[in-house]
Amino acid sequence: MQHQITEKTKLLTSCGNVAQPGYCLRNLYEYNRNQVKLPGRLKEWDFYQITNERYTVQATIANISIVGAGSLTIFDRTTGERHSAMLPVLLPKEKIKMPLSARAPSVLQVKSGSFDLKIENLGTVRNI
């Protein structure tokens, strides 16, 4: 039986371990990247999936220390057709600044040439 998190709790201890393993029905974990003990191996991303009866759209902006990326995929679940675009970002530390909290307003953007993916977090609303 897994433990359900029902109140706000820190994700990591001061040693960098998971403070309270379990699951929550909405984001109650408070994340602080400064508590990660191996910052050179830090992997962070913002991922969204939007689905209706026919289509699935996935948008991701990721920073995995040495490389980052923006990616967008659209699936037509009726025909099986799929369209994807991705823009890799080398050494993304200053180019893709992930927010400390999923609840805090932020803007993430990966843009070059014809590729432009922007995820804007307004607190209670996300614009993709």
C-alpha positions in Angstrom: 0.0 0.0 0.0 1.4 3.3 -1.0 1.4 6.4 1.2 -0.8 9.3 0.0 0.6 12.8 0.6 -2.3 15.0 1.6 -0.5 18.2 2.9 2.3 20.3 1.5 5.7 18.7 2.1 9.3 19.2 1.1 10.3 16.9 -1.7 13.9 16.5 -0.5 15.7 16.4 2.9 18.8 18.5 3.5 20.8 15.3 2.5 19.0 15.2 -0.9 16.9 12.2 -0.3 13.1 12.0 -0.9 11.6 13.3 2.3 8.3 11.5 2.1 7.9 8.8 -0.5 4.4 8.4 -1.8 1.9 10.0 -4.2 -0.5 12.9 -4.3 -3.6 13.7 -6.3 -2.3 17.3 -6.9 1.2 18.7 -6.6 1.9 19.1 -2.9 5.6 18.6 -3.0 7.8 21.7 -2.5 10.9 21.2 -4.7 14.2 23.1 -4.1 16.9 22.3 -6.6 19.6 23.6 -4.2 19.0 20.4 -2.1 20.1 18.2 -5.0 23.5 16.8 -4.2 24.7 16.2 -7.8 23.6 19.3 -9.6 25.6 18.3 -12.7 23.3 15.4 -13.1 20.1 17.3 -12.5 17.2 16.6 -14.9 14.2 18.9 -15.0 11.4 19.3 -17.5 7.9 20.8 -17.9 5.6 18.3 -19.8 2.0 18.7 -20.8 -0.3 16.4 -22.6 -3.7 17.5 -24.0 -6.1 14.9 -25.4 -9.5 14.7 -26.9 -11.4 11.9 -28.7 -9.1 12.2 -31.7 -5.9 14.1 -31.0 -3.2 14.1 -28.4 -0.7 16.9 -28.2 2.4 16.7 -26.1 4.7 19.6 -25.3 8.0 19.4 -23.3 10.7 21.8 -22.4 13.6 20.0 -20.7 16.9 20.9 -19.1 19.0 17.8 -18.3 22.3 19.6 -17.4 24.4 19.1 -20.5 21.7 19.4 -23.1 18.1 20.6 -23.2 15.3 20.6 -25.7 11.9 21.8 -26.7 9.6 19.2 -28.3 6.1 19.2 -29.6 4.2 16.1 -30.9 0.7 15.8 -32.3 -0.9 12.4 -32.7 -4.0 11.7 -34.7 -5.4 8.7 -32.8 -7.9 7.9 -35.6 -5.4 7.6 -38.4 -2.2 6.9 -36.5 -0.5 9.9 -38.1 2.1 11.6 -36.0 4.0 14.9 -36.4 6.9 15.8 -34.2 9.4 18.7 -33.9 12.3 19.1 -31.6 15.0 21.7 -31.0 18.0 20.5 -29.0 19.8 23.1 -26.9 23.5 22.5 -26.0 24.6 23.6 -22.6 21.1 25.0 -21.6 22.0 26.3 -18.1 21.4 29.9 -18.9 19.1 29.3 -21.9 16.5 27.2 -20.2 15.9 28.4 -16.6 13.5 26.0 -15.0 11.3 27.5 -12.2 11.9 26.4 -8.6 8.1 25.7 -8.2 5.5 24.3 -10.5 3.1 26.7 -8.9 5.2 29.9 -9.4 4.6 32.0 -12.5 7.2 31.5 -15.1 7.9 31.5 -18.8 10.0 28.8 -20.6 10.8 29.2 -24.2 12.9 27.3 -26.8 13.1 29.2 -30.1 15.3 29.1 -33.2 14.3 29.5 -36.8 10.8 28.1 -37.4 10.7 26.3 -34.0 9.1 28.3 -31.2 7.7 26.6 -28.1 6.7 28.7 -25.2 5.1 27.6 -22.0 3.8 30.4 -19.8 2.7 29.6 -16.3 0.4 32.3 -14.9 -0.2 30.4 -11.6 -3.6 28.9 -12.3 -3.5 28.9 -16.1 -0.9 27.6 -18.5 -0.5 29.0 -22.1 1.4 26.7 -24.5 
